[in-house]
Amino acid sequence: MSKSLDEELLEFFVKIFAEILRQDPIILVEGKRDVLALRRVAPHARLVAVKAVRGSLTALCDRIARQTSYVVVLFDFDEEGEYLTSKVSYLLSSSGVDVNVQCWRSLKDKFRSFANSIEALVQFVLSIEKRTGLQMLATLKTMGKPPPS
């Protein structure tokens, strides 16, 4: 029996996010709504909304570079997201941080005809799960480190 498109898309999303969460990186997103959306599927992920942080993008990248040697960039799939991906990748790489943009590219390539933002992407996969009754996203909720109490 072949899988439906919905099942393939949901499996792909879970595979990419499980890969990300296993490494417990700082995940950079654009705004607070992206953080809130991702918390619904990955509550223990270490998320930073770059537009919500005061100060310059350069200063933020300098702070991140002092905290970690590896980040995942998950900006929106629009022109601004492309720009931020390029700019942040350059700034962090220049500081010696390993920047994963491959997960972002994979998600963008697979989902851009369904969603143009991280917030919309999460809504889309949640709607697939609800519509199909497949309970695949639950595995992500236990991944990552819970925040300190």
N, CA, C and O atoms as a GROMACS GRO file, in nm:
protein
  596
    1MET      N    1   0.084  -0.118   0.000
    1MET     CA    2   0.000   0.000   0.000
    1MET      C    3   0.089   0.125   0.000
    1MET      O    4   0.178   0.138   0.083
    2SER      N    5   0.064   0.215  -0.092
    2SER     CA    6   0.145   0.336  -0.100
    2SER      C    7   0.094   0.440   0.000
    2SER      O    8  -0.023   0.442   0.038
    3LYS      N    9   0.185   0.525   0.041
    3LYS     CA   10   0.151   0.629   0.138
    3LYS      C   11   0.081   0.744   0.068
    3LYS      O   12   0.106   0.772  -0.050
    4SER      N   13  -0.006   0.809   0.140
    4SER     CA   14  -0.070   0.929   0.087
    4SER      C   15   0.029   1.045   0.093
    4SER      O   16   0.129   1.039   0.164
    5LEU      N   17   0.001   1.150   0.017
    5LEU     CA   18   0.085   1.269   0.022
    5LEU      C   19   0.090   1.325   0.164
    5LEU      O   20   0.196   1.364   0.211
    6ASP      N   21  -0.024   1.328   0.231
    6ASP     CA   22  -0.028   1.376   0.370
    6ASP      C   23   0.068   1.298   0.458
    6ASP      O   24   0.143   1.357   0.536
    7GLU      N   25   0.065   1.167   0.447
    7GLU     CA   26   0.152   1.083   0.530
    7GLU      C   27   0.298   1.107   0.496
    7GLU      O   28   0.382   1.114   0.586
    8GLU      N   29   0.330   1.120   0.368
    8GLU     CA   30   0.468   1.147   0.327
    8GLU      C   31   0.517   1.280   0.383
    8GLU      O   32   0.629   1.290   0.434
    9LEU      N   33   0.432   1.383   0.373
    9LEU     CA   34   0.471   1.515   0.423
    9LEU      C   35   0.491   1.514   0.575
    9LEU      O   36   0.587   1.571   0.625
   10LEU      N   37   0.401   1.449   0.646
   10LEU     CA   38   0.412   1.442   0.791
   10LEU      C   39   0.537   1.364   0.832
   10LEU      O   40   0.609   1.407   0.922
   11GLU      N   41   0.563   1.253   0.767
   11GLU     CA   42   0.684   1.175   0.796
   11GLU      C   43   0.810   1.257   0.769
   11GLU      O   44   0.905   1.252   0.847
   12PHE      N   45   0.811   1.331   0.660
   12PHE     CA   46   0.926   1.413   0.625
   12PHE      C   47   0.951   1.518   0.732
   12PHE      O   48   1.065   1.537   0.776
   13PHE      N   49   0.846   1.587   0.775
   13PHE     CA   50   0.858   1.689   0.880
   13PHE      C   51   0.914   1.628   1.008
   13PHE      O   52   1.007   1.683   1.068
   14VAL      N   53   0.858   1.516   1.049
   14VAL     CA   54   0.903   1.450   1.173
   14VAL      C   55   1.048   1.406   1.160
   14VAL      O   56   1.126   1.422   1.254
   15LYS      N   57   1.086   1.353   1.045
   15LYS     CA   58   1.225   1.308   1.024
   15LYS      C   59   1.322   1.426   1.036
   15LYS      O   60   1.423   1.415   1.105
   16ILE      N   61   1.290   1.537   0.971
   16ILE     CA   62   1.379   1.654   0.976
   16ILE      C   63   1.388   1.709   1.119
   16ILE      O   64   1.497   1.737   1.167
   17PHE      N   65   1.274   1.722   1.185
   17PHE     CA   66   1.276   1.778   1.321
   17PHE      C   67   1.339   1.684   1.422
   17PHE      O   68   1.405   1.729   1.515
   18ALA      N   69   1.321   1.555   1.405
   18ALA     CA   70   1.388   1.460   1.495
   18ALA      C   71   1.539   1.471   1.478
   18ALA      O   72   1.613   1.466   1.576
   19GLU      N   73   1.583   1.485   1.354
   19GLU     CA   74   1.727   1.501   1.327
   19GLU      C   75   1.780   1.627   1.395
   19GLU      O   76   1.887   1.625   1.456
   20ILE      N   77   1.704   1.735   1.386
   20ILE     CA   78   1.744   1.860   1.451
   20ILE      C   79   1.748   1.844   1.603
   20ILE      O   80   1.848   1.877   1.666
   21LEU      N   81   1.641   1.793   1.660
   21LEU     CA   82   1.628   1.787   1.806
   21LEU      C   83   1.727   1.691   1.870
   21LEU      O   84   1.767   1.712   1.985
   22ARG      N   85   1.766   1.586   1.799
   22ARG     CA   86   1.865   1.493   1.854
   22ARG      C   87   1.997   1.563   1.887
   22ARG      O   88   2.069   1.523   1.978
   23GLN      N   89   2.027   1.668   1.812
   23GLN     CA   90   2.153   1.740   1.831
   23GLN      C   91   2.141   1.850   1.935
   23GLN      O   92   2.242   1.909   1.975
   24ASP      N   93   2.019   1.880   1.980
   24ASP     CA   94   1.991   1.983   2.081
   24ASP      C   95   2.059   2.117   2.052
   24ASP      O   96   2.124   2.174   2.139
   25PRO      N   97   2.044   2.167   1.929
   25PRO     CA   98   2.108   2.295   1.897
   25PRO      C   99   2.021   2.413   1.938
   25PRO      O  100   1.905   2.396   1.975
   26ILE      N  101   2.078   2.531   1.931
   26ILE     CA  102   1.997   2.652   1.933
   26ILE      C  103   1.935   2.660   1.794
   26ILE      O  104   2.005   2.648   1.693
   27ILE      N  105   1.804   2.681   1.789
   27ILE     CA  106   1.732   2.693   1.662
   27ILE      C  107   1.691   2.839   1.646
   27ILE      O  108   1.619   2.893   1.730
   28LEU      N  109   1.736   2.901   1.540
   28LEU     CA  110   1.704   3.041   1.515
   28LEU      C  111   1.582   3.051   1.424
   28LEU      O  112   1.578   2.991   1.317
   29VAL      N  113   1.483   3.127   1.469
   29VAL     CA  114   1.363   3.154   1.392
   29VAL      C  115   1.346   3.305   1.383
   29VAL      O  116   1.419   3.380   1.448
   30GLU      N  117   1.250   3.350   1.302
   30GLU     CA  118   1.234   3.494   1.284
   30GLU      C  119   1.168   3.562   1.403
   30GLU      O  120   1.226   3.652   1.464
   31GLY      N  121   1.046   3.520   1.438
   31GLY     CA  122   0.972   3.594   1.538
   31GLY      C  123   0.910   3.510   1.647
   31GLY      O  124   0.922   3.388   1.650
   32LYS      N  125   0.843   3.580   1.737
   32LYS     CA  126   0.781   3.515   1.854
   32LYS      C  127   0.674   3.415   1.813
   32LYS      O  128   0.658   3.311   1.878
   33ARG      N  129   0.599   3.444   1.707
   33ARG     CA  130   0.494   3.350   1.664
   33ARG      C  131   0.554   3.219   1.613
   33ARG      O  132   0.494   3.113   1.628
   34ASP      N  133   0.672   3.227   1.553
   34ASP     CA  134   0.741   3.104   1.512
   34ASP      C  135   0.780   3.021   1.634
   34ASP      O  136   0.766   2.899   1.634
   35VAL      N  137   0.827   3.089   1.738
   35VAL     CA  138   0.862   3.020   1.863
   35VAL      C  139   0.738   2.953   1.922
   35VAL      O  140   0.742   2.835   1.958
   36LEU      N  141   0.629   3.028   1.931
   36LEU     CA  142   0.506   2.971   1.988
   36LEU      C  143   0.456   2.852   1.906
   36LEU      O  144   0.412   2.752   1.963
   37ALA      N  145   0.464   2.862   1.775
   37ALA     CA  146   0.420   2.751   1.690
   37ALA      C  147   0.508   2.628   1.711
   37ALA      O  148   0.457   2.517   1.727
   38LEU      N  149   0.639   2.647   1.711
   38LEU     CA  150   0.730   2.533   1.727
   38LEU      C  151   0.718   2.470   1.866
   38LEU      O  152   0.740   2.350   1.881
   39ARG      N  153   0.685   2.550   1.967
   39ARG     CA  154   0.665   2.494   2.102
   39ARG      C  155   0.552   2.391   2.103
   39ARG      O  156   0.551   2.301   2.187
   40ARG      N  157   0.458   2.403   2.011
   40ARG     CA  158   0.346   2.308   2.004
   40ARG      C  159   0.392   2.170   1.961
   40ARG      O  160   0.330   2.070   1.998
   41VAL      N  161   0.498   2.162   1.883
   41VAL     CA  162   0.545   2.031   1.836
   41VAL      C  163   0.678   1.990   1.898
   41VAL      O  164   0.711   1.871   1.901
   42ALA      N  165   0.753   2.087   1.947
   42ALA     CA  166   0.884   2.057   2.007
   42ALA      C  167   0.904   2.146   2.130
   42ALA      O  168   0.981   2.243   2.124
   43PRO      N  169   0.836   2.115   2.239
   43PRO     CA  170   0.837   2.205   2.355
   43PRO      C  171   0.972   2.224   2.422
   43PRO      O  172   0.993   2.324   2.491
   44HIS      N  173   1.065   2.132   2.402
   44HIS     CA  174   1.195   2.142   2.468
   44HIS      C  175   1.304   2.200   2.378
   44HIS      O  176   1.420   2.208   2.419
   45ALA      N  177   1.268   2.238   2.257
   45ALA     CA  178   1.367   2.294   2.165
   45ALA      C  179   1.420   2.427   2.220
   45ALA      O  180   1.348   2.503   2.284
   46ARG      N  181   1.547   2.452   2.193
   46ARG     CA  182   1.610   2.578   2.234
   46ARG      C  183   1.593   2.678   2.119
   46ARG      O  184   1.668   2.675   2.022
   47LEU      N  185   1.494   2.764   2.131
   47LEU     CA  186   1.454   2.854   2.023
   47LEU      C  187   1.492   2.998   2.054
   47LEU      O  188   1.480   3.044   2.167
   48VAL      N  189   1.539   3.068   1.951
   48VAL     CA  190   1.569   3.210   1.962
   48VAL      C  191   1.501   3.281   1.845
   48VAL      O  192   1.526   3.248   1.729
   49ALA      N  193   1.415   3.378   1.877
   49ALA     CA  194   1.350   3.460   1.774
   49ALA      C  195   1.437   3.582   1.748
   49ALA      O  196   1.444   3.672   1.832
   50VAL      N  197   1.504   3.586   1.635
   50VAL     CA  198   1.602   3.692   1.611
   50VAL      C  199   1.539   3.831   1.603
   50VAL      O  200   1.604   3.930   1.641
   51LYS      N  201   1.416   3.842   1.557
   51LYS     CA  202   1.352   3.974   1.548
   51LYS      C  203   1.301   4.023   1.683
   51LYS      O  204   1.271   4.141   1.698
   52ALA      N  205   1.291   3.935   1.779
   52ALA     CA  206   1.240   3.972   1.911
   52ALA      C  207   1.352   4.015   2.006
   52ALA      O  208   1.324   4.062   2.117
   53VAL      N  209   1.475   3.999   1.964
   53VAL     CA  210   1.589   4.031   2.050
   53VAL      C  211   1.632   4.175   2.024
   53VAL      O  212   1.647   4.217   1.909
   54ARG      N  213   1.651   4.249   2.132
   54ARG     CA  214   1.696   4.388   2.118
   54ARG      C  215   1.840   4.392   2.071
   54ARG      O  216   1.920   4.302   2.100
   55GLY      N  217   1.872   4.497   1.999
   55GLY     CA  218   2.008   4.515   1.952
   55GLY      C  219   2.022   4.471   1.807
   55GLY      O  220   1.926   4.430   1.742
   56SER      N  221   2.143   4.482   1.759
   56SER     CA  222   2.169   4.451   1.619
   56SER      C  223   2.180   4.300   1.596
   56SER      O  224   2.205   4.223   1.689
   57LEU      N  225   2.162   4.262   1.473
   57LEU     CA  226   2.178   4.122   1.434
   57LEU      C  227   2.322   4.076   1.458
   57LEU      O  228   2.346   3.962   1.498
   58THR      N  229   2.416   4.165   1.433
   58THR     CA  230   2.557   4.133   1.456
   58THR      C  231   2.583   4.105   1.604
   58THR      O  232   2.653   4.009   1.638
   59ALA      N  233   2.528   4.188   1.691
   59ALA     CA  234   2.546   4.168   1.836
   59ALA      C  235   2.482   4.037   1.880
   59ALA      O  236   2.540   3.965   1.962
   60LEU      N  237   2.364   4.007   1.827
   60LEU     CA  238   2.298   3.880   1.861
   60LEU      C  239   2.384   3.762   1.817
   60LEU      O  240   2.402   3.667   1.893
   61CYS      N  241   2.436   3.768   1.696
   61CYS     CA  242   2.519   3.658   1.646
   61CYS      C  243   2.647   3.644   1.729
   61CYS      O  244   2.694   3.532   1.751
   62ASP      N  245   2.703   3.756   1.774
   62ASP     CA  246   2.820   3.749   1.862
   62ASP      C  247   2.786   3.678   1.992
   62ASP      O  248   2.864   3.595   2.040
   63ARG      N  249   2.670   3.710   2.051
   63ARG     CA  250   2.628   3.643   2.176
   63ARG      C  251   2.607   3.494   2.153
   63ARG      O  252   2.648   3.412   2.235
   64ILE      N  253   2.543   3.459   2.043
   64ILE     CA  254   2.518   3.318   2.013
   64ILE      C  255   2.650   3.244   1.994
   64ILE      O  256   2.666   3.132   2.040
   65ALA      N  257   2.745   3.308   1.926
   65ALA     CA  258   2.875   3.245   1.902
   65ALA      C  259   2.950   3.218   2.032
   65ALA      O  260   3.030   3.124   2.040
   66ARG      N  261   2.925   3.298   2.135
   66ARG     CA  262   2.988   3.274   2.265
   66ARG      C  263   2.920   3.160   2.341
   66ARG      O  264   2.978   3.102   2.432
   67GLN      N  265   2.794   3.128   2.304
   67GLN     CA  266   2.717   3.025   2.375
   67GLN      C  267   2.728   2.886   2.314
   67GLN      O  268   2.716   2.787   2.385
   68THR      N  269   2.750   2.878   2.184
   68THR     CA  270   2.741   2.748   2.117
   68THR      C  271   2.830   2.744   1.994
   68THR      O  272   2.873   2.847   1.942
   69SER      N  273   2.857   2.624   1.948
   69SER     CA  274   2.936   2.607   1.826
   69SER      C  275   2.851   2.554   1.711
   69SER      O  276   2.902   2.529   1.601
   70TYR      N  277   2.720   2.536   1.736
   70TYR     CA  278   2.632   2.479   1.633
   70TYR      C  279   2.492   2.535   1.645
   70TYR      O  280   2.434   2.534   1.754
   71VAL      N  281   2.436   2.583   1.535
   71VAL     CA  282   2.298   2.632   1.532
   71VAL      C  283   2.227   2.579   1.408
   71VAL      O  284   2.289   2.542   1.309
   72VAL      N  285   2.095   2.578   1.417
   72VAL     CA  286   2.010   2.546   1.302
   72VAL      C  287   1.929   2.671   1.271
   72VAL      O  288   1.868   2.730   1.360
   73VAL      N  289   1.929   2.710   1.145
   73VAL     CA  290   1.854   2.826   1.101
   73VAL      C  291   1.723   2.779   1.039
   73VAL      O  292   1.723   2.698   0.946
   74LEU      N  293   1.611   2.830   1.091
   74LEU     CA  294   1.478   2.796   1.038
   74LEU      C  295   1.396   2.923   1.019
   74LEU      O  296   1.297   2.945   1.089
   75PHE      N  297   1.437   3.004   0.925
   75PHE     CA  298   1.363   3.126   0.897
   75PHE      C  299   1.252   3.095   0.796
   75PHE      O  300   1.245   2.986   0.740
   76ASP      N  301   1.165   3.194   0.776
   76ASP     CA  302   1.054   3.176   0.683
   76ASP      C  303   1.107   3.151   0.542
   76ASP      O  304   1.225   3.172   0.513
   77PHE      N  305   1.017   3.107   0.455
   77PHE     CA  306   1.056   3.066   0.320
   77PHE      C  307   1.039   3.179   0.218
   77PHE      O  308   1.045   3.154   0.097
   78ASP      N  309   1.019   3.301   0.265
   78ASP     CA  310   1.000   3.416   0.177
   78ASP      C  311   1.133   3.488   0.153
   78ASP      O  312   1.239   3.441   0.196
   79GLU      N  313   1.126   3.602   0.084
   79GLU     CA  314   1.246   3.678   0.050
   79GLU      C  315   1.322   3.724   0.175
   79GLU      O  316   1.445   3.718   0.180
   80GLU      N  317   1.249   3.769   0.275
   80GLU     CA  318   1.313   3.814   0.399
   80GLU      C  319   1.382   3.697   0.470
   80GLU      O  320   1.491   3.712   0.525
   81GLY      N  321   1.317   3.580   0.469
   81GLY     CA  322   1.377   3.462   0.527
   81GLY      C  323   1.506   3.421   0.456
   81GLY      O  324   1.602   3.379   0.519
   82GLU      N  325   1.505   3.435   0.324
   82GLU     CA  326   1.625   3.407   0.244
   82GLU      C  327   1.738   3.501   0.285
   82GLU      O  328   1.852   3.459   0.306
   83TYR      N  329   1.704   3.632   0.297
   83TYR     CA  330   1.803   3.731   0.335
   83TYR      C  331   1.859   3.701   0.474
   83TYR      O  332   1.981   3.700   0.493
   84LEU      N  333   1.770   3.677   0.570
   84LEU     CA  334   1.816   3.649   0.707
   84LEU      C  335   1.901   3.524   0.713
   84LEU      O  336   2.000   3.520   0.786
   85THR      N  337   1.864   3.422   0.638
   85THR     CA  338   1.942   3.299   0.636
   85THR      C  339   2.084   3.328   0.588
   85THR      O  340   2.181   3.282   0.648
   86SER      N  341   2.094   3.404   0.481
   86SER     CA  342   2.226   3.438   0.426
   86SER      C  343   2.307   3.523   0.524
   86SER      O  344   2.424   3.495   0.550
   87LYS      N  345   2.244   3.626   0.579
   87LYS     CA  346   2.313   3.720   0.669
   87LYS      C  347   2.358   3.651   0.799
   87LYS      O  348   2.473   3.663   0.839
   88VAL      N  349   2.266   3.580   0.863
   88VAL     CA  350   2.298   3.513   0.989
   88VAL      C  351   2.401   3.403   0.968
   88VAL      O  352   2.492   3.386   1.049
   89SER      N  353   2.389   3.329   0.860
   89SER     CA  354   2.486   3.223   0.830
   89SER      C  355   2.625   3.282   0.814
   89SER      O  356   2.723   3.227   0.865
   90TYR      N  357   2.634   3.394   0.743
   90TYR     CA  358   2.763   3.460   0.724
   90TYR      C  359   2.820   3.507   0.858
   90TYR      O  360   2.937   3.481   0.889
   91LEU      N  361   2.738   3.577   0.936
   91LEU     CA  362   2.787   3.632   1.064
   91LEU      C  363   2.832   3.521   1.159
   91LEU      O  364   2.938   3.532   1.221
   92LEU      N  365   2.752   3.416   1.171
   92LEU     CA  366   2.787   3.308   1.264
   92LEU      C  367   2.905   3.225   1.213
   92LEU      O  368   2.993   3.189   1.291
   93SER      N  369   2.907   3.196   1.085
   93SER     CA  370   3.019   3.119   1.028
   93SER      C  371   3.150   3.194   1.045
   93SER      O  372   3.254   3.134   1.072
   94SER      N  373   3.144   3.327   1.029
   94SER     CA  374   3.264   3.410   1.048
   94SER      C  375   3.316   3.403   1.190
   94SER      O  376   3.434   3.428   1.216
   95SER      N  377   3.227   3.368   1.284
   95SER     CA  378   3.266   3.356   1.425
   95SER      C  379   3.299   3.212   1.462
   95SER      O  380   3.321   3.181   1.579
   96GLY      N  381   3.304   3.123   1.362
   96GLY     CA  382   3.341   2.984   1.388
   96GLY      C  383   3.227   2.892   1.425
   96GLY      O  384   3.250   2.778   1.466
   97VAL      N  385   3.103   2.939   1.411
   97VAL     CA  386   2.987   2.856   1.444
   97VAL      C  387   2.949   2.773   1.322
   97VAL      O  388   2.946   2.823   1.209
   98ASP      N  389   2.921   2.646   1.344
   98ASP     CA  390   2.871   2.557   1.239
   98ASP      C  391   2.722   2.587   1.224
   98ASP      O  392   2.644   2.565   1.316
   99VAL      N  393   2.682   2.636   1.107
   99VAL     CA  394   2.544   2.678   1.082
   99VAL      C  395   2.477   2.578   0.988
   99VAL      O  396   2.519   2.560   0.874
  100ASN      N  397   2.372   2.513   1.038
  100ASN     CA  398   2.297   2.417   0.957
  100ASN      C  399   2.184   2.492   0.887
  100ASN      O  400   2.089   2.535   0.951
  101VAL      N  401   2.196   2.506   0.755
  101VAL     CA  402   2.086   2.561   0.675
  101VAL      C  403   2.023   2.451   0.590
  101VAL      O  404   1.921   2.475   0.524
  102GLN      N  405   2.082   2.333   0.590
  102GLN     CA  406   2.031   2.224   0.507
  102GLN      C  407   1.890   2.182   0.549
  102GLN      O  408   1.807   2.153   0.463
  103CYS      N  409   1.863   2.178   0.678
  103CYS     CA  410   1.727   2.142   0.723
  103CYS      C  411   1.626   2.245   0.674
  103CYS      O  412   1.518   2.209   0.630
  104TRP      N  413   1.662   2.373   0.681
  104TRP     CA  414   1.576   2.480   0.631
  104TRP      C  415   1.551   2.463   0.482
  104TRP      O  416   1.437   2.473   0.435
  105ARG      N  417   1.658   2.436   0.407
  105ARG     CA  418   1.643   2.416   0.262
  105ARG      C  419   1.551   2.298   0.232
  105ARG      O  420   1.465   2.306   0.144
  106SER      N  421   1.571   2.189   0.304
  106SER     CA  422   1.488   2.070   0.282
  106SER      C  423   1.341   2.098   0.311
  106SER      O  424   1.254   2.059   0.233
  107LEU      N  425   1.314   2.165   0.422
  107LEU     CA  426   1.176   2.199   0.457
  107LEU      C  427   1.117   2.295   0.354
  107LEU      O  428   1.002   2.280   0.312
  108LYS      N  429   1.196   2.394   0.314
  108LYS     CA  430   1.149   2.491   0.215
  108LYS      C  431   1.116   2.422   0.082
  108LYS      O  432   1.012   2.447   0.023
  109ASP      N  433   1.205   2.336   0.037
  109ASP     CA  434   1.182   2.266  -0.090
  109ASP      C  435   1.057   2.179  -0.086
  109ASP      O  436   0.983   2.171  -0.184
  110LYS      N  437   1.034   2.114   0.026
  110LYS     CA  438   0.922   2.020   0.038
  110LYS      C  439   0.789   2.091   0.065
  110LYS      O  440   0.685   2.047   0.016
  111PHE      N  441   0.792   2.200   0.142
  111PHE     CA  442   0.667   2.258   0.192
  111PHE      C  443   0.633   2.397   0.138
  111PHE      O  444   0.526   2.448   0.169
  112ARG      N  445   0.718   2.459   0.059
  112ARG     CA  446   0.692   2.598   0.022
  112ARG      C  447   0.562   2.618  -0.056
  112ARG      O  448   0.507   2.728  -0.055
  113SER      N  449   0.513   2.516  -0.124
  113SER     CA  450   0.385   2.532  -0.193
  113SER      C  451   0.266   2.520  -0.097
  113SER      O  452   0.152   2.548  -0.134
  114PHE      N  453   0.293   2.480   0.028
  114PHE     CA  454   0.188   2.466   0.129
  114PHE      C  455   0.196   2.572   0.238
  114PHE      O  456   0.095   2.607   0.299
  115ALA      N  457   0.316   2.624   0.262
  115ALA     CA  458   0.337   2.720   0.372
  115ALA      C  459   0.459   2.806   0.338
  115ALA      O  460   0.557   2.757   0.284
  116ASN      N  461   0.451   2.935   0.372
  116ASN     CA  462   0.566   3.023   0.344
  116ASN      C  463   0.636   3.071   0.471
  116ASN      O  464   0.730   3.150   0.464
  117SER      N  465   0.589   3.024   0.586
  117SER     CA  466   0.653   3.063   0.712
  117SER      C  467   0.661   2.941   0.803
  117SER      O  468   0.594   2.840   0.782
  118ILE      N  469   0.744   2.951   0.904
  118ILE     CA  470   0.756   2.842   1.001
  118ILE      C  471   0.625   2.826   1.077
  118ILE      O  472   0.580   2.714   1.103
  119GLU      N  473   0.564   2.936   1.112
  119GLU     CA  474   0.434   2.931   1.181
  119GLU      C  475   0.330   2.858   1.095
  119GLU      O  476   0.258   2.771   1.145
  120ALA      N  477   0.322   2.893   0.967
  120ALA     CA  478   0.226   2.828   0.877
  120ALA      C  479   0.261   2.681   0.854
  120ALA      O  480   0.172   2.597   0.839
  121LEU      N  481   0.390   2.651   0.851
  121LEU     CA  482   0.434   2.512   0.834
  121LEU      C  483   0.385   2.426   0.951
  121LEU      O  484   0.332   2.317   0.930
  122VAL      N  485   0.402   2.475   1.072
  122VAL     CA  486   0.357   2.400   1.189
  122VAL      C  487   0.206   2.382   1.185
  122VAL      O  488   0.155   2.272   1.211
  123GLN      N  489   0.133   2.488   1.152
  123GLN     CA  490  -0.013   2.476   1.141
  123GLN      C  491  -0.051   2.371   1.036
  123GLN      O  492  -0.144   2.293   1.056
  124PHE      N  493   0.022   2.371   0.926
  124PHE     CA  494  -0.006   2.276   0.818
  124PHE      C  495   0.014   2.132   0.863
  124PHE      O  496  -0.072   2.047   0.840
  125VAL      N  497   0.127   2.103   0.929
  125VAL     CA  498   0.151   1.964   0.971
  125VAL      C  499   0.056   1.923   1.084
  125VAL      O  500   0.017   1.807   1.093
  126LEU      N  501   0.020   2.017   1.171
  126LEU     CA  502  -0.080   1.985   1.274
  126LEU      C  503  -0.215   1.952   1.210
  126LEU      O  504  -0.286   1.862   1.256
  127SER      N  505  -0.250   2.025   1.104
  127SER     CA  506  -0.377   1.996   1.036
  127SER      C  507  -0.373   1.861   0.965
  127SER      O  508  -0.474   1.791   0.961
  128ILE      N  509  -0.258   1.824   0.911
  128ILE     CA  510  -0.244   1.691   0.849
  128ILE      C  511  -0.264   1.584   0.955
  128ILE      O  512  -0.338   1.488   0.935
  129GLU      N  513  -0.198   1.601   1.069
  129GLU     CA  514  -0.209   1.501   1.175
  129GLU      C  515  -0.354   1.488   1.222
  129GLU      O  516  -0.404   1.377   1.242
  130LYS      N  517  -0.421   1.600   1.238
  130LYS     CA  518  -0.561   1.596   1.282
  130LYS      C  519  -0.651   1.531   1.177
  130LYS      O  520  -0.736   1.449   1.210
  131ARG      N  521  -0.631   1.568   1.052
  131ARG     CA  522  -0.714   1.518   0.944
  131ARG      C  523  -0.696   1.368   0.921
  131ARG      O  524  -0.793   1.296   0.894
  132THR      N  525  -0.572   1.321   0.933
  132THR     CA  526  -0.543   1.180   0.902
  132THR      C  527  -0.553   1.089   1.023
  132THR      O  528  -0.568   0.968   1.010
  133GLY      N  529  -0.546   1.148   1.143
  133GLY     CA  530  -0.546   1.066   1.264
  133GLY      C  531  -0.410   1.004   1.294
  133GLY      O  532  -0.396   0.929   1.390
  134LEU      N  533  -0.310   1.035   1.212
  134LEU     CA  534  -0.174   0.985   1.237
  134LEU      C  535  -0.115   1.062   1.354
  134LEU      O  536  -0.122   1.184   1.358
  135GLN      N  537  -0.058   0.991   1.448
  135GLN     CA  538  -0.003   1.055   1.568
  135GLN      C  539   0.150   1.053   1.564
  135GLN      O  540   0.214   0.993   1.650
  136MET      N  541   0.207   1.118   1.465
  136MET     CA  542   0.352   1.116   1.446
  136MET      C  543   0.424   1.227   1.520
  136MET      O  544   0.541   1.211   1.555
  137LEU      N  545   0.359   1.338   1.545
  137LEU     CA  546   0.426   1.453   1.606
  137LEU      C  547   0.457   1.431   1.754
  137LEU      O  548   0.543   1.499   1.810
  138ALA      N  549   0.388   1.339   1.818
  138ALA     CA  550   0.408   1.315   1.961
  138ALA      C  551   0.552   1.278   1.994
  138ALA      O  552   0.601   1.310   2.102
  139THR      N  553   0.620   1.211   1.903
  139THR     CA  554   0.759   1.171   1.930
  139THR      C  555   0.849   1.292   1.948
  139THR      O  556   0.947   1.285   2.022
  140LEU      N  557   0.818   1.402   1.881
  140LEU     CA  558   0.902   1.521   1.892
  140LEU      C  559   0.888   1.588   2.028
  140LEU      O  560   0.981   1.654   2.074
  141LYS      N  561   0.774   1.572   2.091
  141LYS     CA  562   0.748   1.641   2.218
  141LYS      C  563   0.837   1.593   2.332
  141LYS      O  564   0.853   1.664   2.432
  142THR      N  565   0.893   1.476   2.318
  142THR     CA  566   0.980   1.423   2.424
  142THR      C  567   1.128   1.444   2.392
  142THR      O  568   1.214   1.407   2.472
  143MET      N  569   1.157   1.501   2.277
  143MET     CA  570   1.297   1.519   2.237
  143MET      C  571   1.350   1.653   2.284
  143MET      O  572   1.274   1.747   2.306
  144GLY      N  573   1.480   1.660   2.300
  144GLY     CA  574   1.544   1.782   2.348
  144GLY      C  575   1.548   1.780   2.500
  144GLY      O  576   1.492   1.691   2.564
  145LYS      N  577   1.614   1.877   2.554
  145LYS     CA  578   1.627   1.886   2.700
  145LYS      C  579   1.520   1.978   2.755
  145LYS      O  580   1.503   2.089   2.704
  146PRO      N  581   1.448   1.934   2.859
  146PRO     CA  582   1.352   2.026   2.920
  146PRO      C  583   1.424   2.144   2.982
  146PRO      O  584   1.536   2.130   3.031
  147PRO      N  585   1.360   2.262   2.980
  147PRO     CA  586   1.425   2.377   3.043
  147PRO      C  587   1.444   2.353   3.192
  147PRO      O  588   1.366   2.280   3.254
  148PRO      N  589   1.548   2.415   3.252
  148PRO     CA  590   1.570   2.396   3.396
  148PRO      C  591   1.452   2.447   3.476
  148PRO      O  592   1.388   2.546   3.439
  149SER      N  593   1.423   2.380   3.587
  149SER     CA  594   1.309   2.420   3.670
  149SER      C  595   1.346   2.535   3.760
  149SER      O  596   1.262   2.582   3.837
   0.00000   0.00000   0.00000
